[in-house]
Every structure is written in C-alpha cells, then in structure tokens.
Amino acid sequence: MVVGDVSTGTDVAVVGGGPGGYVAAIRAAQLGLDATLVEMDAYGGTCLNYGCIPSKAMITATDVAHDAATAEEMGIYADPDVDFGEMVAWKDGVVDQLTGGVEKLCKANGVNLVEGRAEFAGGDKLRVVHSGEGQGSETIEYEHCVVATGSRPVEVPGFAFDDDPVLDSRQALALDDLPDSIVVVGAGYIGMEISTVLAKLGVDVTVVEMLDEALAGYPDDLTQPVKQRAEELGIDFEFGLAADSWEESDDGIVVAAEDEDREASKTPQADGEASTANSRSSRPRRCSWRSAASPSRTP
Ligand SMILES: Cc1cc2nc3c(=O)[nH]c(=O)nc-3n(C[C@H](O)[C@H](O)[C@H](O)COP(=O)(O)OP(=O)(O)OC[C@H]3O[C@@H](n4cnc5c(N)ncnc54)[C@H](O)[C@@H]3O)c2cc1C
C-alpha cells in the first residue's frame, strides 16, 4: 500500500530506535504519554544490529573454538573444524532474536512504531519518509522530541568504505569468508574486538594505532588482560602510526603508515588485509597486505 502525506500527532516523538531511543520511548509510554518511535533501519540500532551484540556473539563463538583447540594441558586434544558461514549465520540469528524482542517490547508498552527516515520540518514537526520504495511519507506533529540518532563509522582519509578491500566495523563483523590476513586501523575497543575474533580463527592480524598503546584512556587493570591476550593470540601491534593510504601490489594490498611524530623511520613488514596510519611524515612505514583477493562481504 502506498501511504502519502499522512499527518499524525504525538506527545513524544523519538528519532532512532537504538538503546538510547527505544528505552526513552518505552519510558515515555509507561509514564502515560503518547510515544512514537521512528527508525529508518533496524530496531535495536547499532548496538543490537552491528555493534555490541554481534561482536560479543562472535567473540563467544570464536572462544569456544579457540578454547577447544588450545586445551592440551587439560588433556583435551581437539582440532575444531570451523564453518565461518555457519558461525556468522548463528550470530545473525542471535541478532534477529534480540531486535525482534525490542520491537515486541515497544509494542507491548504501547509505543507507536514508524519505519522511515525522519527529518525536522519546522519547530514541532517531523517529516518521515517511509522505508521501502513507494511507501510514501508522513508528518508527525510532536509536543517533545528526543533525538537518538547515534553514530556511524567514520572514514579515515584515504580509506573510503566503498573501496572493496576497506571494511568498516559493520562489514568486518559480517564477512562471508575469512581473509588470510588483515590490518586493523585503530586499537580502541572495536578494533581490539574485531582483531581478537579474527586472530582466534587463524587470520594473521596486524593492528596499526596512531597512539602509543592499545585501549588508550581505559584503566590499566582493565586493559592489561586484553593486551596480554591479544599478544598471546599472535596479534602484531604497530604503535605511533596513522593510516594514510593503500594500494594494490603483486603481493596484495599495501598500506602506507607514517610516523605520527615524523621521527624514526621504521619499516615493519606486516602482512595484513589493509594497514593504515595517519600523518604526513616524509618517511612512510609500509605494511603489506598479502591476501590476493578481498574477502567477500555482505553489502
Ligand atoms: C563493534 C561495536 C561494539 C560495541 N560494543 C559495545 C559494548 O560492548 N558496550 C557498549 O556499551 N557499547 C558498545 N558499542 C557502542 C554502542 O553500539 C553504542 O554506544 C550504542 O549503539 C549507542 O546507542 P544509540 O541509541 O545512541 O545509537 P544507535 O544504536 O546508533 O541507534 C541510532 C538509531 O537511529 C537511527 N537513525 C539515525 N538517523 C535517523 C533518522 N533520521 N530517522 C530515523 N532513524 C534514524 C539509526 O538507524 C539507528 O538505528 C559498540 C559499537 C560497535 C560498533
């Protein structure tokens, strides 16, 4: 059915159905207000669909395989045969279950759900273009509006997400098959999660980080076990480098990484999927990505 130019009114309009938005909408409804939640992609937002939940599901699954494969000292000799496609499908099932739960929870609490992209159309109105071709639009007049539109991955200059070998965190958690090697730009918690998942599955991982340490800004007693674990898994770290550019070579993808402080010239030979580093030193450190083909990915 094509819906065109419908006009509705609500006490509280919430834009964005992530953990910020759907909780606000439910609470407003529980307090007796008419609440309308507008989501343009998927209920649960980044956290449930592309972030916390898929990453933790993959960490859990890869832990099972890795623990079994490394338990000789307990007298367990196993060589798990991991079907990566099935693992990703299992992760997708977990995500579907939880996002479906969010939708049901909203409905059970009386929240009106509107699927589409919201834009402000004056001081007290939202214009929502409904998802899907030919689905029309509607105007929602509100008393109060909560903007909970979250965030999205930011491109590093020189690494457009549209370029085939360059993956953002969403794509890295939705690969169809495993690369031989990968370079992860950034040793924040997202980079560290993706790195450890892939390293446990046997991918050769190099992490390039422009600061001097991984998980900068978090307390040492929390970060030390993570760093130690990463090193035990064989993850190589290249600190003090910022992603700059990548190019194809006979050996695969080569990524230029340059010293942040424009000082020492180091030349690591990291094998990775794409290695990066940001700065304008005249002495680039170059890391190479050996895989001949890009891993296929779900768009
Ligand atoms: C790999 C990864 C792992 C993470 N792990 C953790 C973790 O373990 N713990 C943790 O606390 N956090 C984690 N995070 C961060 C967490 O995902 C975010 O902090 C959280 O999702 C923010 O919630 P939000 O509701 O503000 O925004 P989002 O979850 O981003 O939701 C915003 C929603 O708004 C919608 N939207 C945007 N614009 C419009 C519009 N104009 N109209 C309609 N809808 C719109 C979007 O489609 C989206 O669904 C992780 C993130 C990633 C990427």
The ligand as an SDF file (V2000), in Angstrom:
LIG
                    3D

 53 58  0  0  0  0  0  0  0  0999 V2000
   31.6020   -3.2690   17.1130 C   0  0  0  0  0  0  0  0  0  0  0  0
   30.9450   -2.4670   18.2210 C   0  0  0  0  0  0  0  0  0  0  0  0
   30.8940   -2.9970   19.5210 C   0  0  0  0  0  0  0  0  0  0  0  0
   30.2900   -2.2670   20.5350 C   0  0  0  0  0  0  0  0  0  0  0  0
   30.2750   -2.8270   21.7940 N   0  0  0  0  0  0  0  0  0  0  0  0
   29.7130   -2.1360   22.8110 C   0  0  0  0  0  0  0  0  0  0  0  0
   29.6480   -2.7030   24.1190 C   0  0  0  0  0  0  0  0  0  0  0  0
   30.0970   -3.8090   24.3610 O   0  0  0  0  0  0  0  0  0  0  0  0
   29.0580   -1.9780   25.1070 N   0  0  0  0  0  0  0  0  0  0  0  0
   28.5380   -0.7310   24.8640 C   0  0  0  0  0  0  0  0  0  0  0  0
   28.0180   -0.0930   25.8020 O   0  0  0  0  0  0  0  0  0  0  0  0
   28.5740   -0.1730   23.6370 N   0  0  0  0  0  0  0  0  0  0  0  0
   29.1470   -0.8450   22.6110 C   0  0  0  0  0  0  0  0  0  0  0  0
   29.1580   -0.2780   21.3620 N   0  0  0  0  0  0  0  0  0  0  0  0
   28.6130    1.0860   21.1730 C   0  0  0  0  0  0  0  0  0  0  0  0
   27.0820    1.0450   21.0870 C   0  0  0  0  0  0  0  0  0  0  0  0
   26.7200    0.3220   19.9180 O   0  0  0  0  0  0  0  0  0  0  0  0
   26.5490    2.4700   21.0220 C   0  0  0  0  0  0  0  0  0  0  0  0
   27.0440    3.1620   22.1330 O   0  0  0  0  0  0  0  0  0  0  0  0
   25.0350    2.4650   21.0510 C   0  0  0  0  0  0  0  0  0  0  0  0
   24.5140    1.7390   19.9820 O   0  0  0  0  0  0  0  0  0  0  0  0
   24.5180    3.8950   21.0120 C   0  0  0  0  0  0  0  0  0  0  0  0
   23.1100    3.8350   21.1010 O   0  0  0  0  0  0  0  0  0  0  0  0
   22.1930    4.9720   20.4770 P   0  0  0  0  0  0  0  0  0  0  0  0
   20.7880    4.5870   20.7270 O   0  0  0  0  0  0  0  0  0  0  0  0
   22.6710    6.3010   20.9620 O   0  0  0  0  0  0  0  0  0  0  0  0
   22.5190    4.9540   18.9010 O   0  0  0  0  0  0  0  0  0  0  0  0
   22.4100    3.7900   17.8280 P   0  0  0  0  0  0  0  0  0  0  0  0
   22.4680    2.4540   18.4610 O   0  0  0  0  0  0  0  0  0  0  0  0
   23.4270    4.1280   16.7890 O   0  0  0  0  0  0  0  0  0  0  0  0
   20.9490    3.9650   17.2310 O   0  0  0  0  0  0  0  0  0  0  0  0
   20.6140    5.0770   16.4640 C   0  0  0  0  0  0  0  0  0  0  0  0
   19.4630    4.6650   15.5480 C   0  0  0  0  0  0  0  0  0  0  0  0
   18.9540    5.8300   14.9380 O   0  0  0  0  0  0  0  0  0  0  0  0
   18.5560    5.5080   13.6310 C   0  0  0  0  0  0  0  0  0  0  0  0
   18.5010    6.7610   12.8850 N   0  0  0  0  0  0  0  0  0  0  0  0
   19.5310    7.6060   12.6090 C   0  0  0  0  0  0  0  0  0  0  0  0
   19.0940    8.6850   11.9380 N   0  0  0  0  0  0  0  0  0  0  0  0
   17.7480    8.5260   11.7780 C   0  0  0  0  0  0  0  0  0  0  0  0
   16.7320    9.2980   11.1700 C   0  0  0  0  0  0  0  0  0  0  0  0
   16.9920   10.4790   10.5940 N   0  0  0  0  0  0  0  0  0  0  0  0
   15.4680    8.8230   11.1630 N   0  0  0  0  0  0  0  0  0  0  0  0
   15.1820    7.6360   11.7540 C   0  0  0  0  0  0  0  0  0  0  0  0
   16.1030    6.8500   12.3510 N   0  0  0  0  0  0  0  0  0  0  0  0
   17.3710    7.3080   12.3710 C   0  0  0  0  0  0  0  0  0  0  0  0
   19.6220    4.5430   13.1460 C   0  0  0  0  0  0  0  0  0  0  0  0
   19.1660    3.7440   12.0640 O   0  0  0  0  0  0  0  0  0  0  0  0
   19.8810    3.7260   14.4180 C   0  0  0  0  0  0  0  0  0  0  0  0
   19.0850    2.5630   14.4520 O   0  0  0  0  0  0  0  0  0  0  0  0
   29.7300   -0.9840   20.2880 C   0  0  0  0  0  0  0  0  0  0  0  0
   29.7620   -0.4620   18.9870 C   0  0  0  0  0  0  0  0  0  0  0  0
   30.3450   -1.1850   17.9620 C   0  0  0  0  0  0  0  0  0  0  0  0
   30.3530   -0.5910   16.5600 C   0  0  0  0  0  0  0  0  0  0  0  0
  1  2  1  0
  2  3  1  0
  2 52  2  0
  3  4  2  0
  4  5  1  0
  4 50  1  0
  5  6  2  0
  6  7  1  0
  6 13  1  0
  7  8  2  0
  7  9  1  0
  9 10  1  0
 10 11  2  0
 10 12  1  0
 12 13  2  0
 13 14  1  0
 14 15  1  0
 14 50  1  0
 15 16  1  0
 16 17  1  0
 16 18  1  0
 18 19  1  0
 18 20  1  0
 20 21  1  0
 20 22  1  0
 22 23  1  0
 23 24  1  0
 24 25  2  0
 24 26  1  0
 24 27  1  0
 27 28  1  0
 28 29  2  0
 28 30  1  0
 28 31  1  0
 31 32  1  0
 32 33  1  0
 33 34  1  0
 33 48  1  0
 34 35  1  0
 35 36  1  0
 35 46  1  0
 36 37  1  0
 36 45  1  0
 37 38  2  0
 38 39  1  0
 39 40  1  0
 39 45  2  0
 40 41  1  0
 40 42  2  0
 42 43  1  0
 43 44  2  0
 44 45  1  0
 46 47  1  0
 46 48  1  0
 48 49  1  0
 50 51  2  0
 51 52  1  0
 52 53  1  0
M  END
$$$$
